[in-house]
């Protein structure tokens, strides 16, 4: 991947506004070092930075790519701690909060007090919406998923959603259009890349009627 030396440090938070000033051109990239879900997210983000993320805009402060990519790595690495089922997470004082805020507090505390530990302590889950966009080249996504397959990621994510809806009925994800049923039906069970792999969770478990594409 080829990156500008700096990128815009401030961009619109709304998707349509960002896309209006960006120039994303999906390009195929070959990635050799990827680390399951969090690093899949990291490389998806790097692909966006490389294919048209605003850079060098007059009057907009710039952030060095090295600094931004390091922040991005830590963000993706820790972004789903709120859905962990480890004892220390479940007993955290912020556990009653919606998982995004709960996880944010834990990630902040972790970065303030300790380096990442090379132990499998967390079962991180989350949503991936790249199937609904054309911002990534399909071959880039396919190779990332081939090297680091999703496995039972969908089932783990659905279990976490079920738990959040039961324990935190007013969590942010509870406001997903259509509610829990629509959210769970929108989970892809197979790989994201390739229309033949767009199998929904409902088709596997049969809890809800199949969703038509």
N, C-alpha and C positions, 0 to 999 in steps of 0.2 A: 504494500500500500504506500502511496505517496501522500504526504501531508504538508500543508503550509507550515511555515515556521511559527506563526501565531494564528489564533482564531479569535473571533469576536467573543469577548468575555460576557457580554450581555446580549441576549436574543429574546424575542417575544415568547411568553410562556404558552400562548395559544398556538395549536397546530397550524391552522390556516394562516395566521400572521407570520409564523416562521417559514412556512412553505412559500409565502409570497416574496420573501427576500432571499431565500436560499435557491440553490441551483442543483438539487440532487440529481445526479445522473447515474443510475444503477450500473455498476461495473463489476465484472467478475474478479474476485480475489482468491488466492490460494493460501489458506491459513494452516500452519503446521503445529502450532502450540495452543490448544484450546482445552478448557477445563470445565466440562459439563455445563450445567445451566448458567451459573454466574459468569463463566468466561465466554459462553455462547453469547450472553447479553453484552459482554465487554466487546467482543469482536463485531457484533451487529452495530454497536455504537461507533466503533472505529470506522466501520464501513461508511456510516453516515458522515463522519467527520471528513473522510477522504473524498466523498463524492459530491460535495457542494455545500457543506456547512459554511455559513457566512464567515468571511475572513477578510481583514484589511479594509473594513468599512470605514470611511472617513468619519471622524468624531466619536467612534466607538472604541473604548479601551480594549486592548488585546491581551490575551493570555498565551504564554508559550505552550506549544504542543506538549512538551515534556511534562510540564506542570499539570495541564489539563488531563492528559492521559493517565497520570498517576492518581489524580483525584477520581477520575472515572473508574479506574480499576478498583479502588477502595469502595466506591459507591456500589458498583455491581457486585463485588464480593460480599458485601454486608446487606444488600438491599432486602432480603427476605427473612431476616432474623426473627421478625415478628410472628412468623408462622412456624417457628421451631417448636418441637414438642419435648425439648430437653427440660429437665427439672428446674435448672436455674432460670430458664426463660419463663416457664409457667409460674414460678414463684416471684417473678419480678414485680415490684410495686405498680408498674404501668401496664400489667397484663390485662386489666379490664378495659384499656383503651383500644380503639380500633387498631388493627395489626400494623398499619403504616406508621402510626405515631409510636406505638409500642416498640416496633423494631427500630425506629429512628433513635429513640432514647437509648436502647441497648447498644446500637452501633456507635453512638456518640461516646457512651461510657467506655466501650471497648477500646476505641481509638485513643481515649484519654489515658487509659490505665495499662494497656497491654498490647504486645505485638500479636499478630495472628498466630495461632497454635496449630501445628501440623497434626491435628487429631480430628477424627470424624465425629464431631459432637452435635452437628446440626443437620436437620432435614429441611433444607430450604426449598420453598415452592413459590410459584408465582404465575403470572399471566404473560403470554407472549402473543402480540398481535401482529407479527410481521406478515401473517397470511392475509391480512386485510389491506396491505399497502403494496406499492410497487417501488419502494425506496431501496430495496435490496435486490441484487441480482440472484435469481433462483439457484444458480450453480454455487455461489458463495454460501448460501444457506444450506444447500444440500451437502456440501463437503464438511461444513462445521458439524452438522447433525450426524453424518456418517462417522466422523472421527470421535464424536462425543454424543452418542445417541440419547434420546429422551428417556428410554426405558419406561419405568412406571411413573414418570413425572406427572402425567395427567391425573392418575389415580391419587397420588400424594397431594396434588394441588386441590383436587375435588374434596378429599377428606378434610383438608385445612379449611376450605370454604364452608363445608357443612358445620365444622366446629365453630367457626366464627359466627355464622348465622344463628347457631344455637346459643352460644355463650355471650355474643355481643350483637343483639338484634338491630342495633342502630349503627353498626360499623359502616365505614365509607362504602365498602363493596355492596352493602345492602341496598344502596341507591342505584345499583346497576339497572339500566332500562330493562324491564321485564322481570326483575328480581332474581332470586336464586335459581329458578328454573332456567331462565335465559342464560344466566352466567355459566352454569354448569354445562348446558348444551353447547356453549360456544368454545368449550375446551376441545382442543384437538388431541386425539389419542395417539395417532401415528406421527411421523415426521411432518414438519411444516411444509417443506418444499415438495412441489408436485401435486397437481389436483387430484391424482389417484390416491394420494395419502391423506386427504382431508376428511378423515374419519372422525365423527363426533363421539363424544362420551356417551350420548344417549343411545347410539347405535350398538354400543358394546354392552352396557348394563341394562338397557331397556327401561330405565326409570321414567323417562319422558319420551314422547313421540320424536322420531327423527327430525332433524332440522334440514330444510331444503336449502341448497346453495343457490 
